[in-house]
Amino acid sequence: MRFFVAATVAVFLATFNLGYVFHELVMGAWFQEQEHLIAREKFIIPAIALAFLVYSAILAHLFPIYRRHFGRRSTIPLALQFGLLMGVLFDALQGGLIEYATFRMPFQAFLVDSAYHVLVEGTVAGLVLAVVYQRVVERRPAAVRRAS
């Protein structure tokens, strides 16, 4: 439970804030130009935050299962693989491609946004999960790990 809560909070803080930096500060003007026909004038920030919180909780719930499945493999590369996989599943396929197919979203906007979510956000989420896992789970004595 300690890992779940710590990882959910850490992944949420990292990805939600990084998402703002990328989508608003770095690429905001470009996205506005690309999506002006379909974008809202003002984003519904609480809904965006809720989506990031749910995403973070799902990652925190699934990562220990994924980690156990691969046994002795190193945590950081495994977490990076997991983060990239989750980025593809949650954004590139579910969100990005469906948005492109549903709305009048330019294909290049889909490519840039999905690439960000998979390569940057997925990598960051994986690294955060690895660090929290190493600090919370792997540093516990073996007897405590087996009991939980």
C-alpha positions as CSV (number, residue, x, y, z in Angstrom):
1,M,0.0,0.0,0.0
2,R,2.9,2.4,0.7
3,F,4.3,1.8,-2.8
4,F,0.8,2.3,-4.4
5,V,0.2,5.7,-2.6
6,A,3.7,7.0,-3.1
7,A,3.9,5.9,-6.7
8,T,0.5,7.3,-7.6
9,V,1.3,10.7,-6.1
10,A,4.8,10.8,-7.6
11,V,3.8,9.7,-11.1
12,F,0.8,12.2,-11.0
13,L,3.0,15.1,-10.0
14,A,5.6,14.3,-12.6
15,T,3.4,13.6,-15.6
16,F,0.7,16.2,-14.9
17,N,3.2,19.0,-14.5
18,L,5.4,17.8,-17.4
19,G,2.2,17.6,-19.5
20,Y,1.5,21.3,-18.8
21,V,5.1,22.3,-19.7
22,F,5.0,20.3,-23.0
23,H,1.4,21.0,-24.1
24,E,1.2,24.7,-23.0
25,L,4.7,26.2,-22.7
26,V,6.7,24.3,-25.3
27,M,4.1,23.3,-27.9
28,G,1.0,25.3,-27.0
29,A,1.0,27.7,-30.0
30,W,1.6,24.8,-32.4
31,F,-1.2,22.7,-30.9
32,Q,-3.6,25.7,-30.9
33,E,-2.8,26.2,-34.6
34,Q,-3.3,22.5,-35.4
35,E,-6.4,21.9,-33.3
36,H,-8.2,25.3,-33.5
37,L,-11.3,23.7,-35.0
38,I,-11.7,21.1,-32.3
39,A,-10.1,22.5,-29.2
40,R,-12.0,24.1,-26.3
41,E,-11.3,27.8,-25.5
42,K,-10.5,26.8,-21.9
43,F,-9.5,23.3,-20.8
44,I,-11.4,21.6,-18.0
45,I,-8.3,21.3,-15.7
46,P,-10.1,19.2,-13.0
47,A,-11.1,16.6,-15.6
48,I,-7.5,16.5,-17.0
49,A,-6.2,16.1,-13.4
50,L,-8.6,13.3,-12.7
51,A,-7.5,11.5,-15.8
52,F,-3.8,11.8,-14.8
53,L,-4.7,10.7,-11.3
54,V,-6.5,7.6,-12.6
55,Y,-3.7,6.9,-15.0
56,S,-1.1,7.2,-12.2
57,A,-3.0,4.9,-9.9
58,I,-3.4,2.3,-12.7
59,L,0.4,2.4,-13.3
60,A,1.1,2.2,-9.6
61,H,-1.2,-0.8,-9.3
62,L,0.1,-2.7,-12.4
63,F,3.9,-2.1,-12.1
64,P,4.5,-4.5,-9.1
65,I,2.7,-7.2,-11.0
66,Y,4.8,-6.5,-14.1
67,R,7.9,-6.4,-12.0
68,R,7.2,-9.8,-10.3
69,H,6.4,-11.3,-13.7
70,F,10.0,-10.6,-15.0
71,G,11.7,-11.7,-11.8
72,R,15.4,-10.9,-11.7
73,R,15.6,-8.3,-14.4
74,S,16.9,-4.9,-13.4
75,T,14.2,-2.5,-12.1
76,I,15.0,0.6,-14.0
77,P,15.1,-0.9,-17.6
78,L,12.0,-2.9,-16.7
79,A,10.2,0.2,-15.5
80,L,11.2,2.1,-18.7
81,Q,9.8,-0.8,-20.8
82,F,6.6,-0.7,-18.7
83,G,6.2,3.1,-19.0
84,L,6.7,3.0,-22.8
85,L,4.2,0.1,-23.1
86,M,1.6,1.9,-21.0
87,G,2.1,5.1,-23.0
88,V,1.3,3.2,-26.2
89,L,-1.7,1.5,-24.6
90,F,-3.2,4.5,-22.9
91,D,-2.4,7.3,-25.3
92,A,-1.2,6.3,-28.7
93,L,-3.8,3.7,-29.3
94,Q,-6.7,4.5,-26.9
95,G,-6.5,8.3,-26.8
96,G,-4.5,9.5,-29.8
97,L,-5.5,7.2,-32.6
98,I,-9.2,7.3,-31.6
99,E,-9.1,11.1,-31.3
100,Y,-7.6,11.3,-34.8
101,A,-10.3,9.0,-36.1
102,T,-13.1,10.7,-34.3
103,F,-12.3,14.4,-34.5
104,R,-10.9,16.6,-37.2
105,M,-7.5,16.4,-35.7
106,P,-4.6,16.7,-38.1
107,F,-2.5,13.5,-38.3
108,Q,0.7,15.4,-37.4
109,A,-0.9,16.6,-34.2
110,F,-1.7,12.9,-33.3
111,L,1.9,11.9,-34.1
112,V,3.5,14.7,-32.0
113,D,1.1,14.3,-29.1
114,S,1.3,10.5,-29.0
115,A,5.1,10.5,-29.4
116,Y,5.3,12.8,-26.4
117,H,3.0,10.6,-24.3
118,V,4.9,7.4,-25.2
119,L,8.5,8.5,-25.4
120,V,8.6,11.4,-22.8
121,E,5.7,10.8,-20.4
122,G,6.1,7.0,-20.6
123,T,9.8,7.2,-19.9
124,V,9.3,9.7,-17.0
125,A,6.5,7.6,-15.5
126,G,8.7,4.5,-15.7
127,L,11.6,6.2,-14.1
128,V,9.4,7.5,-11.3
129,L,8.0,4.1,-10.7
130,A,11.4,2.5,-10.6
131,V,12.8,5.0,-8.1
132,V,9.7,4.7,-5.8
133,Y,9.8,0.9,-6.1
134,Q,13.5,0.8,-5.3
135,R,13.1,3.1,-2.3
136,V,9.9,1.6,-0.9
137,V,9.9,-2.1,-1.9
138,E,13.5,-3.2,-2.7
139,R,15.0,-1.5,0.4
140,R,12.8,-3.4,2.8
141,P,14.2,-6.4,4.5
142,A,13.6,-9.7,2.6
143,A,11.4,-11.1,5.3
144,V,9.1,-8.0,5.2
145,R,8.9,-8.2,1.3
146,R,7.9,-11.9,1.5
147,A,5.2,-11.2,4.1
148,S,3.6,-8.5,2.0
